Amino acid sequence: MPASSALRRAFPLLLVLGLGACDDAPRFTQAEPGEHLSGGATTVDQSDRNAFSLPSANLPPSRRLDFSVGNSFFRNPWVIAPSSTTARDGLGPLFNTNACQNCHIKDGRGHPPEPGAINAVSMLVRLSIPAEAKAEHQRTLERLGVVPEPVYGGQLQDVAIPGVAPEGKVRMRYETVPVTLADGTRVELQKPTLEITQLGYGPMHPQTMFSARVAPPMIGLGLLEAIPEAAILANVGVSKDKPAGIVGRANQVWDDAAGKTVLGRFGWKAGQPSLNQQNAHAFSGDMGLTTSLLPRDDCMPAQVDCLAAVNGGVPEVSDNILRLVLFYARNLAVPARRQVNDPQVLDGKGLFHQAGCQGCHVPSFTTGSDAAEPELANQVIRPYSDLLLHDMGEGLADGRPEFQASGRDWRTAPLWGIGLTEAVNGHTRFLHDGRARNLLEAILWHGGEAETAKQTVMRYDAGQRAALLAFLNSL
C-alpha cells in the first residue's frame, strides 16, 4: 500500500530515496542517484559478449597500453619450455590449462564439466587433509591455510606436458533434489558428486577433502581490493542493522610478500589477501608457472618426472609480466546496471531487502583514497558483497576448511554483473561449483545464515519471484 500523506510529510527524505515506510517490504519508487554506476567512475556502458573485458572508463589513454599488454599475457597460451617464445614458456609440468582466459572465459564465469566429461576446463579441484597437532602441520596451516594432500598437493592438475603423468581426471555427476515452493511450483535442483579417476601417482590419503571451484568473474577486482579494511571489518559479527541470524566473519590469511597474517578478501573462501598473490597462486596451481612470489614448481616429492622437467627460467613469469597482469586484473571494469528505474526491477529490489539478502550482499562501499591505482580511489561502488565468510549450511558445504573458513563457510559472492553472465559466457551456472543452473536455483541452495532469506523467497508468488529475478538480472 502507498505511504500516507502524513508519512510523506514526516519522512520526505525516505521517499526521495524511493523507500516507502508503510509496506512490509521496503518500497523503492526510483533509482538512487548514481545507482546504475556499479563501479563508480570506472563503470563501462556495455552489455554484450565483451562486457567484462573493458578497461576502467576513467583509465587515461596513456595507461591503456599496459592494460592491453597485460591482457595479452592473460589471454594468450603459455608454451612448454624450452621454446623460442621465451617470455611465455615454462608451462607445467603439471597444470589445468595453458591460459588464464581458458578458465575466466571472456573474463567471466567458468562452468562445471558436463556429466560424463573428463575435461574440467574452467573448474578445478582443491585437495587437503585434516590437520594434526604436530608442528609441521601447524606451520603449513599458518602459511597455506590447509594441509595439502601428501602425494597430489593442494590442487589436482588434470593435464601434463609430454613425459609427465597427469594427476587424474575429474568427472561430475548429479542427482535431483526436488524443492516445492509455497505456491506449489516445483523446482528440481542438481546435487553434484565429484569423481576423481585415472590417478597418476597412486591412491590419495584416505581422509582427503575435495572442493570443486569454478572460475569467478574478473570484473571489479581492483575496486574490491581498494575497499578499506576497516569498512569490511565494520560488518563483522551480529548487528541491529542486519537481519536475525546473519553474522559474518573475516578470514585471516597469510600474506606471502609481507610475511604475516592479514585480512583475506579474494577467492571463494576469502583465502587470498591481494590480487597479486591471487594471480601468483593461479599461475602456480593452474598453469605450473613460477613467479618471484612462488619460485618453485608445484610438484610434490613423489612426482619425480615433474621435478626433473625443464623450466622456462627463474622465474618463468617475470616480475614485469606479473605487474602487467596485475594491472589488467585491477582495471577490468564493471558494466553499468540496466533498467534501474523499471517498476518491476524496483519491486524486486524491495523484495531483495524484505528477504534480508542485503545482510550479506551489502549493496555499496566507498573505495579508499590510497587505492593502488588512482582511477580506483574514492569511488562509490555497488558490489553487493561484504567480502566476509558466512555459514551457508550443509547443502553447500564442501567440508574443507581454509584458514579461518570452516567447511560450511563461503565468502559472499559479489553480484555486480551477474545478469550479464549468459550474454558474456553463454550459460547461467552459479555458485562455487556451478551446480545452480539459474539464479532461482542458486537462491534455493542457500542455507545456514541465509536460511531465513531463502524461506522468505520460497513464500513469494510467481510475480514476486519474477520481480526479484528482474532486479538480480539488472545488476
C-alpha positions as CSV (number, residue, x, y, z in Angstrom):
1,M,0.0,0.0,0.0
2,P,1.3,3.5,-0.7
3,A,2.7,5.6,2.0
4,S,0.2,8.0,3.6
5,S,0.4,11.8,3.1
6,A,1.3,12.2,6.7
7,L,4.3,9.9,6.3
8,R,5.3,11.7,3.2
9,R,5.4,14.9,5.2
10,A,7.2,13.2,8.1
11,F,9.7,11.3,6.1
12,P,10.3,13.2,2.9
13,L,14.0,12.1,2.6
14,L,12.9,8.4,2.7
15,L,10.6,8.9,-0.2
16,V,13.1,10.9,-2.3
17,L,15.3,7.8,-2.0
18,G,12.2,5.8,-3.0
19,L,11.8,3.9,0.2
20,G,8.2,3.5,1.3
21,A,7.7,3.4,5.0
22,C,4.3,1.6,5.3
23,D,4.9,-1.6,3.4
24,D,6.0,-4.9,4.9
25,A,8.8,-4.7,2.4
26,P,10.9,-1.6,1.5
27,R,9.3,0.1,-1.4
28,F,11.6,1.7,-3.9
29,T,9.9,4.0,-6.4
30,Q,13.0,5.3,-8.2
31,A,16.7,4.5,-8.5
32,E,19.2,6.1,-6.1
33,P,21.4,8.8,-7.6
34,G,24.3,7.1,-9.4
35,E,22.9,3.6,-8.8
36,H,23.5,2.5,-12.4
37,L,27.2,3.2,-12.0
38,S,28.1,-0.1,-10.2
39,G,31.8,0.8,-10.4
40,G,31.6,4.5,-9.9
41,A,33.5,6.5,-12.4
42,T,35.2,3.3,-13.6
43,T,31.9,1.9,-14.9
44,V,31.6,1.0,-18.6
45,D,28.3,1.1,-20.6
46,Q,28.4,-2.2,-22.4
47,S,26.2,-5.3,-22.1
48,D,27.3,-7.6,-25.0
49,R,29.7,-10.5,-25.1
50,N,32.6,-8.2,-24.3
51,A,31.0,-6.5,-21.4
52,F,33.5,-7.9,-18.8
53,S,36.7,-7.3,-20.9
54,L,36.9,-3.5,-21.0
55,P,39.3,-1.2,-19.1
56,S,38.1,1.2,-16.4
57,A,36.2,4.0,-18.1
58,N,38.3,6.6,-16.4
59,L,41.6,4.9,-17.3
60,P,43.5,7.5,-19.5
61,P,44.8,6.6,-22.9
62,S,48.4,6.9,-21.6
63,R,47.8,3.9,-19.3
64,R,45.8,1.7,-21.6
65,L,48.8,0.2,-23.3
66,D,49.8,-1.5,-20.1
67,F,46.2,-2.8,-19.9
68,S,46.4,-4.2,-23.4
69,V,49.8,-5.9,-22.8
70,G,48.5,-7.4,-19.6
71,N,45.5,-8.7,-21.5
72,S,47.8,-10.4,-24.0
73,F,49.5,-12.4,-21.2
74,F,46.2,-13.2,-19.7
75,R,44.6,-14.3,-22.9
76,N,47.3,-16.0,-25.0
77,P,48.5,-19.5,-24.2
78,W,51.8,-20.3,-22.5
79,V,54.0,-23.0,-24.0
80,I,56.3,-25.8,-22.9
81,A,60.0,-25.0,-22.3
82,P,62.4,-24.8,-23.9
83,S,60.9,-22.6,-26.6
84,S,61.8,-19.7,-28.8
85,T,58.9,-17.9,-27.1
86,T,61.0,-17.2,-24.1
87,A,58.7,-14.7,-22.5
88,R,55.8,-17.2,-22.5
89,D,57.4,-20.6,-21.9
90,G,57.6,-22.9,-18.9
91,L,54.0,-24.3,-18.9
92,G,53.6,-27.1,-16.5
93,P,54.9,-29.7,-15.9
94,L,51.5,-30.3,-14.3
95,F,48.7,-27.8,-15.0
96,N,45.0,-27.4,-15.5
97,T,45.1,-25.1,-18.5
98,N,47.5,-23.1,-20.7
99,A,45.9,-19.6,-20.5
100,C,44.1,-17.6,-17.8
101,Q,41.4,-16.9,-20.3
102,N,40.5,-20.6,-20.6
103,C,39.1,-20.6,-17.1
104,H,37.9,-17.0,-16.9
105,I,36.2,-17.2,-20.3
106,K,35.8,-13.7,-21.7
107,D,37.0,-12.5,-18.2
108,G,33.8,-14.0,-16.9
109,R,32.5,-17.1,-15.1
110,G,33.6,-20.7,-15.5
111,H,31.3,-23.7,-15.6
112,P,31.5,-27.3,-14.4
113,P,32.1,-30.1,-16.9
114,E,29.1,-31.7,-18.5
115,P,28.1,-35.1,-16.9
116,G,30.5,-37.8,-18.1
117,A,33.1,-35.4,-19.4
118,I,36.6,-35.8,-18.1
119,N,37.9,-32.4,-19.1
120,A,37.1,-29.9,-16.3
121,V,38.2,-26.9,-18.4
122,S,37.1,-24.0,-16.2
123,M,36.7,-25.8,-12.9
124,L,39.4,-27.0,-10.6
125,V,39.5,-29.2,-7.6
126,R,41.3,-28.3,-4.3
127,L,42.7,-31.0,-2.1
128,S,43.7,-31.2,1.5
129,I,43.8,-33.5,4.5
130,P,42.8,-32.9,8.2
131,A,45.4,-31.1,10.2
132,E,47.1,-32.8,13.0
133,A,48.6,-31.2,16.1
134,K,52.2,-31.8,15.0
135,A,54.4,-28.7,14.4
136,E,54.8,-29.4,10.7
137,H,51.1,-29.3,10.1
138,Q,50.7,-26.2,12.2
139,R,53.4,-24.3,10.2
140,T,51.8,-25.4,7.0
141,L,48.3,-24.3,8.2
142,E,49.6,-20.8,9.1
143,R,51.0,-20.2,5.6
144,L,48.7,-22.2,3.3
145,G,45.5,-22.4,5.3
146,V,45.3,-26.1,4.6
147,V,47.5,-29.2,4.8
148,P,47.9,-30.4,1.2
149,E,47.3,-34.0,0.2
150,P,50.8,-35.6,0.6
151,V,51.0,-37.1,-2.9
152,Y,49.0,-34.7,-5.1
153,G,49.3,-31.4,-3.2
154,G,46.7,-28.7,-2.8
155,Q,45.1,-28.8,-6.2
156,L,44.5,-31.6,-8.7
157,Q,46.2,-30.9,-12.1
158,D,44.5,-33.0,-14.8
159,V,46.9,-32.1,-17.7
160,A,50.6,-32.5,-18.0
161,I,53.4,-31.9,-20.5
162,P,54.8,-34.9,-22.5
163,G,56.7,-37.4,-20.3
164,V,54.8,-36.4,-17.2
165,A,51.7,-38.2,-16.0
166,P,48.6,-36.0,-15.3
167,E,47.4,-36.3,-11.7
168,G,44.0,-37.5,-12.6
169,K,40.7,-36.8,-14.3
170,V,37.6,-35.0,-12.9
171,R,34.1,-36.1,-13.5
172,M,30.8,-34.7,-12.2
173,R,27.5,-36.5,-11.8
174,Y,24.3,-35.1,-10.4
175,E,21.2,-36.3,-8.6
176,T,17.9,-34.5,-8.5
177,V,16.8,-32.7,-5.3
178,P,13.2,-31.6,-5.6
179,V,12.0,-28.4,-3.9
180,T,8.4,-27.3,-3.7
181,L,7.7,-23.6,-3.3
182,A,4.8,-22.2,-1.2
183,D,2.6,-21.7,-4.3
184,G,3.1,-25.3,-5.4
185,T,5.8,-24.6,-8.0
186,R,8.3,-27.5,-8.2
187,V,12.0,-26.8,-8.8
188,E,14.4,-29.7,-9.4
189,L,17.9,-28.8,-8.0
190,Q,21.0,-30.6,-9.1
191,K,23.2,-32.0,-6.3
192,P,26.8,-32.7,-7.6
193,T,29.0,-35.6,-6.8
194,L,32.7,-35.3,-7.7
195,E,34.6,-38.2,-9.0
196,I,38.4,-38.4,-9.5
197,T,39.6,-41.1,-11.8
198,Q,42.8,-42.2,-13.5
199,L,45.0,-41.2,-10.6
200,G,48.6,-40.9,-12.0
201,Y,50.6,-41.3,-8.7
202,G,48.8,-43.9,-6.7
203,P,46.0,-43.7,-4.1
204,M,45.2,-40.5,-2.2
205,H,45.2,-40.1,1.6
206,P,42.1,-41.8,2.9
207,Q,40.9,-38.6,4.6
208,T,41.4,-36.4,1.5
209,M,38.9,-33.4,1.4
210,F,37.8,-32.2,-2.0
211,S,36.4,-28.8,-3.1
212,A,35.3,-28.2,-6.7
213,R,35.6,-24.5,-7.7
214,V,34.6,-22.8,-11.0
215,A,36.4,-19.7,-12.0
216,P,34.7,-16.5,-10.8
217,P,34.3,-13.3,-13.0
218,M,37.3,-10.9,-13.1
219,I,35.4,-7.6,-13.1
220,G,35.8,-5.0,-10.4
221,L,38.6,-6.9,-8.6
222,G,40.8,-3.7,-8.2
223,L,37.8,-1.9,-6.7
224,L,37.3,-4.7,-4.1
225,E,41.0,-4.5,-3.3
226,A,40.6,-0.8,-2.7
227,I,37.8,-1.1,-0.1
228,P,39.4,0.0,3.2
229,E,39.9,-2.9,5.6
230,A,38.0,-1.0,8.4
231,A,35.0,-0.8,6.1
232,I,35.0,-4.6,5.7
233,L,35.6,-5.3,9.3
234,A,32.7,-3.0,10.3
235,N,30.3,-5.6,9.0
236,V,31.8,-8.4,11.1
237,G,29.5,-10.0,13.8
238,V,25.9,-9.5,14.7
239,S,24.4,-6.1,14.3
240,K,21.0,-4.4,14.8
241,D,21.2,-3.4,11.2
242,K,21.4,-7.0,10.0
243,P,18.6,-9.5,9.7
244,A,18.5,-12.0,12.5
245,G,20.9,-14.9,12.1
246,I,23.4,-13.0,9.9
247,V,26.9,-12.9,11.4
248,G,29.8,-12.6,9.0
249,R,33.4,-13.3,9.9
250,A,36.7,-12.1,8.3
251,N,39.1,-14.7,7.1
252,Q,42.7,-14.1,8.3
253,V,45.2,-15.4,5.8
254,W,49.0,-15.5,5.1
255,D,50.5,-12.7,3.0
256,D,53.4,-14.2,1.2
257,A,55.1,-10.8,0.4
258,A,54.5,-9.3,3.9
259,G,55.3,-12.5,5.8
260,K,52.4,-12.1,8.1
261,T,48.7,-12.8,8.6
262,V,46.3,-10.3,7.2
263,L,42.7,-9.9,6.1
264,G,41.6,-12.2,3.3
265,R,39.2,-10.9,0.6
266,F,39.7,-12.9,-2.6
267,G,38.7,-16.4,-3.6
268,W,35.6,-18.5,-2.8
269,K,36.6,-18.7,0.9
270,A,38.4,-15.3,1.0
271,G,41.7,-17.3,1.2
272,Q,43.9,-14.7,-0.6
273,P,44.8,-11.2,0.7
274,S,45.6,-9.4,-2.5
275,L,45.2,-9.6,-6.3
276,N,48.9,-10.0,-6.8
277,Q,49.1,-13.1,-4.6
278,Q,45.9,-14.4,-6.1
279,N,47.5,-14.1,-9.5
280,A,50.8,-15.7,-8.4
281,H,48.9,-18.7,-6.9
282,A,46.8,-19.1,-10.1
283,F,50.0,-19.1,-12.2
284,S,51.5,-21.7,-10.0
285,G,48.5,-24.0,-9.4
286,D,46.6,-23.6,-12.6
287,M,49.5,-23.4,-15.1
288,G,52.6,-24.7,-13.3
289,L,54.4,-21.3,-13.7
290,T,56.8,-19.9,-11.2
291,T,56.9,-16.3,-10.0
292,S,59.2,-14.5,-7.6
293,L,56.5,-14.8,-5.1
294,L,56.2,-18.6,-5.6
295,P,59.6,-19.6,-7.1
296,R,59.2,-23.4,-7.1
297,D,57.2,-25.6,-9.4
298,D,54.1,-27.1,-8.0
299,C,55.5,-30.6,-7.9
300,M,55.2,-33.0,-4.9
301,P,58.1,-35.2,-3.7
302,A,56.7,-38.4,-5.3
303,Q,56.3,-36.7,-8.7
304,V,59.9,-37.2,-9.9
305,D,59.3,-36.6,-13.6
306,C,57.6,-33.3,-12.7
307,L,60.6,-32.3,-10.5
308,A,63.1,-33.2,-13.3
309,A,61.3,-31.3,-16.1
310,V,63.0,-28.4,-17.8
311,N,61.8,-25.0,-16.6
312,G,61.3,-21.8,-18.6
313,G,63.6,-19.6,-16.5
314,V,63.7,-18.4,-12.9
315,P,61.1,-17.2,-12.5
316,E,59.0,-18.2,-15.5
317,V,56.6,-15.3,-15.1
318,S,58.9,-12.3,-14.8
319,D,58.1,-9.5,-12.3
320,N,57.3,-7.3,-15.2
321,I,54.7,-9.7,-16.7
322,L,53.3,-10.3,-13.2
323,R,52.9,-6.5,-12.9
324,L,51.2,-6.2,-16.2
325,V,48.7,-9.0,-15.5
326,L,48.0,-7.4,-12.1
327,F,47.4,-4.0,-13.8
328,Y,45.0,-5.7,-16.2
329,A,43.1,-7.6,-13.4
330,R,42.8,-4.4,-11.3
331,N,41.3,-2.4,-14.1
332,L,38.8,-4.8,-15.7
333,A,35.7,-2.6,-15.4
334,V,32.2,-3.4,-14.1
335,P,29.4,-2.9,-16.6
336,A,26.6,-0.4,-15.8
337,R,23.3,-1.7,-14.5
338,R,20.4,-1.8,-16.8
339,Q,16.7,-0.8,-16.3
340,V,17.3,0.7,-12.8
341,N,14.1,2.6,-12.9
342,D,11.9,-0.2,-14.3
343,P,9.0,-0.7,-11.9
344,Q,9.5,-4.5,-11.8
345,V,13.2,-4.1,-11.0
346,L,12.3,-1.6,-8.3
347,D,9.8,-4.0,-6.8
348,G,12.4,-6.7,-6.9
349,K,14.8,-4.5,-5.1
350,G,12.3,-4.1,-2.3
351,L,11.7,-7.9,-2.2
352,F,15.5,-8.4,-2.0
353,H,15.6,-6.2,1.1
354,Q,12.5,-7.8,2.5
355,A,14.1,-11.2,2.4
356,G,17.2,-9.8,4.1
357,C,19.6,-10.6,1.3
358,Q,21.4,-7.3,1.8
359,G,22.6,-8.6,5.2
360,C,25.4,-10.4,3.4
361,H,25.1,-8.9,-0.1
362,V,25.9,-5.4,1.2
363,P,25.0,-3.0,-1.7
364,S,27.7,-0.4,-1.5
365,F,31.1,0.7,-0.3
366,T,33.4,3.7,-1.0
367,T,36.9,2.8,-2.0
368,G,39.9,4.4,-0.2
369,S,41.9,7.4,-1.2
370,D,45.0,5.2,-1.1
371,A,43.9,2.8,-3.8
372,A,46.7,1.0,-5.7
373,E,45.6,2.8,-8.9
374,P,44.4,6.4,-8.8
375,E,41.4,5.6,-11.1
376,L,40.1,3.3,-8.4
377,A,40.3,5.8,-5.5
378,N,37.3,7.4,-3.8
379,Q,34.7,5.6,-5.9
380,V,31.2,4.7,-4.6
381,I,30.8,1.2,-5.8
382,R,28.0,-1.3,-5.6
383,P,29.4,-4.9,-5.5
384,Y,26.6,-6.4,-3.4
385,S,29.0,-8.3,-1.2
386,D,30.5,-7.8,2.3
387,L,33.6,-9.9,1.4
388,L,33.0,-11.8,4.6
389,L,32.6,-15.5,5.4
390,H,29.1,-16.9,6.2
391,D,27.9,-20.3,7.2
392,M,25.9,-21.3,4.2
393,G,24.5,-24.6,5.6
394,E,25.2,-28.3,5.0
395,G,23.7,-28.3,1.4
396,L,26.5,-26.1,0.1
397,A,29.3,-27.3,2.4
398,D,32.4,-28.7,0.9
399,G,33.7,-29.9,4.3
400,R,37.1,-28.4,3.6
401,P,38.4,-25.7,6.0
402,E,40.7,-22.9,4.7
403,F,42.5,-20.7,7.2
404,Q,39.6,-19.4,9.4
405,A,36.9,-20.6,7.0
406,S,35.1,-23.8,8.0
407,G,33.8,-26.4,5.7
408,R,30.4,-24.7,5.7
409,D,31.7,-21.2,5.1
410,W,31.8,-19.2,1.9
411,R,32.7,-15.6,1.1
412,T,29.7,-13.6,-0.1
413,A,30.0,-13.6,-3.8
414,P,29.7,-10.1,-5.4
415,L,26.6,-9.8,-7.5
416,W,27.6,-7.0,-9.8
417,G,27.4,-8.1,-13.5
418,I,25.6,-11.3,-12.6
419,G,22.8,-10.5,-15.0
420,L,25.2,-10.5,-18.0
421,T,26.5,-14.0,-17.4
422,E,24.6,-15.5,-20.2
423,A,25.5,-12.7,-22.6
424,V,29.2,-13.0,-21.8
425,N,29.6,-16.7,-21.1
426,G,26.6,-18.4,-22.8
427,H,25.4,-20.1,-19.6
428,T,23.8,-19.3,-16.3
429,R,25.7,-21.6,-13.9
430,F,26.2,-20.2,-10.5
431,L,27.7,-21.0,-7.0
432,H,31.2,-22.2,-6.2
433,D,30.9,-25.4,-8.1
434,G,28.4,-24.3,-10.8
435,R,25.6,-26.6,-9.6
436,A,22.9,-23.9,-9.9
437,R,21.6,-23.6,-13.5
438,N,19.9,-20.3,-12.9
439,L,19.5,-17.6,-10.2
440,L,16.5,-19.2,-8.6
441,E,18.3,-22.4,-8.1
442,A,21.2,-20.5,-6.6
443,I,18.9,-18.9,-4.1
444,L,17.3,-22.2,-3.2
445,W,20.7,-23.8,-2.3
446,H,21.2,-21.1,0.4
447,G,21.1,-22.3,3.9
448,G,22.7,-21.7,7.3
449,E,22.8,-17.9,7.9
450,A,20.8,-17.4,4.7
451,E,18.0,-20.0,5.6
452,T,15.5,-17.3,6.6
453,A,16.1,-15.3,3.5
454,K,15.6,-18.4,1.4
455,Q,12.4,-19.4,3.2
456,T,11.1,-15.8,2.5
457,V,11.8,-16.2,-1.2
458,M,10.1,-19.6,-1.2
459,R,6.9,-17.9,0.0
460,Y,6.9,-15.3,-2.8
461,D,4.4,-15.8,-5.5
462,A,5.3,-16.1,-9.2
463,G,5.1,-12.4,-9.8
464,Q,7.3,-11.6,-6.8
465,R,9.8,-14.1,-7.9
466,A,9.9,-12.7,-11.4
467,A,10.4,-9.2,-9.9
468,L,13.3,-10.4,-7.6
469,L,15.0,-12.1,-10.6
470,A,14.5,-9.0,-12.7
471,F,16.3,-7.0,-10.1
472,L,19.2,-9.5,-9.9
473,N,19.4,-9.6,-13.6
474,S,19.7,-5.8,-13.7
475,L,22.9,-5.9,-11.6
